[in-house]
Amino acid sequence: TLRKRSAGKVFPISLTISPIKDEFGKVIGASQITRDITVEKEAEAKQAILASIIEASDDAIISKTLEGIITSWNLGAERIFGYKAEEAVGKPITILIPAERLSEEEYILSTIKNGERIQHFKTTRLSKEGNEIPISLTVSPVKDKEGSIIGISKIARNISIEKLAEEKQA
């Protein structure tokens, strides 16, 4: 709920009310604990904004475990690769990698595990239908509060149009 400070500013609180009972179990009063949850509400709002940005992106934004298992999949990933989130999450990222490029994933995993970032790595990946898609990857480690690497974030941009322009220019 909301409360008003003496200066008139409204702020969110968490309110817990418990009955106080006598030795016979009869309610004779109430205990109230009030906690200011402004910081938590601000964090929730920030998370909602970031989630909205990720979902609105035309780029594929994918997270995965250090073992290469997909843990999140945005709408951009659906548009580029053709898999719905429920089809991709929980699967190995290798569903997107052509067989002849599997060594790239080993390179990516080892680089990230060393705490390094990969920027604008041009390669190809597979759509759900098996078509090769030229992409540019930016891959970053995901860290916990203590700074330990706990996952991997990938942003994949479809560069088909740029690739066609390069070929026409050549």
N, C-alpha and C positions, 0 to 999 in steps of 0.2 A: 504494500500500500504506500501512500505518500504522506509525508508530514511536512509542516512548515517550521522553519527555524525562526528564532526571535527576530532576525533581520528581515523576515518575510520570504526568504528563498525556500522553494519547495524541493524536497529530496526524497528518494525512494528508501523504504525500510523493509526489513523482514521482521515480522511480528509473530512471537510465539506466546500463546496464552495457555496456562495450565491451571486446573482447579486445585485449591488447597482444601484438604479434607480434615475433619477432626478424627478422633480415635474410633468413632462409630461409622465413618465413611460419609458423613454428611458434609456437603460443600459449604465451607464457611468463608471462602474468599477466592481470589485469583492471583496468580503470579504472572507477570508479564516481562518478556525479554524483547527488547527492541534493538535491532542491529542496522546501522547505516550500510546500504548496499550500493552506494553511488559508484564505487570503483568497479564492482561486478557488472552493473548495468552499462557503464561506459565501455567495458571490455566486450560485452555482448553486442553492443551497437557497432563497434569497430569490426568484430568478426562478421557481422551481417553484411557490412559494406564490402569487406574483402571477398566474402562468398559471392556476393552479387557481381563484383568485378570479374571474378574467375568464371562464373557462369555466362557472362555476357561476351567473353573473349571469343574471337574467331580462331585463335590459336588453341591447339590441344594442350590442356594443362593436366598433367597426370602425376600422381605420386605413387611410389612403390616402395617396397621393403628393400633392405640391403641384399635380399636374396632374389630380387627381381619380380616379386609378386605385386600386381597392381592393387592399390588401396583406394585410389580416387580417380575419377574420370569425369571431365566436364562436358558441356554441350559441344564445345569446339572439337573435342576428341571424337564425339559421336559423328559430327559433320565430316571430319577429315577421314576417319577410319571406318565408319559405318557400323561400329558396334555400339549398342546401347550400354549404359553404365552397368546394368545388371548382367550383361554378357561378358564384360571385361574385368570388372572388379573380382579379385580372387584368382585370376588367371595369371600365368607368367607373361611378362612383357614380350617374351619371344614369339608370341602369337602375331606380333607386328613385324618381325624381323625376317627378311629373306634368308634362307639357309646359308647362302654364301657370305652373309654379313654378320653371322652370329658372333664372330670374334670381336666385333665392335662393342657388343654388350659387355663382354669380359673387360675390355679396355675401359668402358664407362664405369662399371662397378668398381674396378680397382682404383681409378682416378678419384672417384667420389669418396671411397673408403679412406683415401689419403687426405681427405679434407679439401681437395681441389675442386674447382668449378670448370665446366666445359662450356664454351660459348661459340655459337654459330657453327656447329659441326654439321656439314652438309653430307647427307646420305639419302638412302631410300628406305621406305617402310612399306608394309603391305596393308591394303584395305581388307575388309571382311570378305570381299569378293575375290581377293587374291591379286588385285592390281597393284603395281608398284607406284608409289607416290614419292616424288622428290621432296625432301623436307630439310629444314634447318633446325637443329636441336640446341637448346640451351639446357644444361643439366647442372643442378646444384644440390649440395648436401642439405638435408633437413636435420636440424639439431634440437635437442631438448634444452631445458633451462640451464643445465650444467655444461652445455656445449658439446655433449656427446652426439655423434652422428647416429641418427635413428632411422633414417629413410632417405629417399631421393625424390626430388622434384624435377619433372621434365616439362619443358615447353617446346612443342613442335609446331613449326610454322610450315604450311604448305607453300612450297616455292615453285610450283608447276608453271605459273605464268612467267616468273623470272627465268626459269630454265628454258622455256620456249623462246623468250626474247634473246637469250644468249645464243641459242642454236641458230636463230634467224640472222643474228648479227654475224656469226661466224661464217 
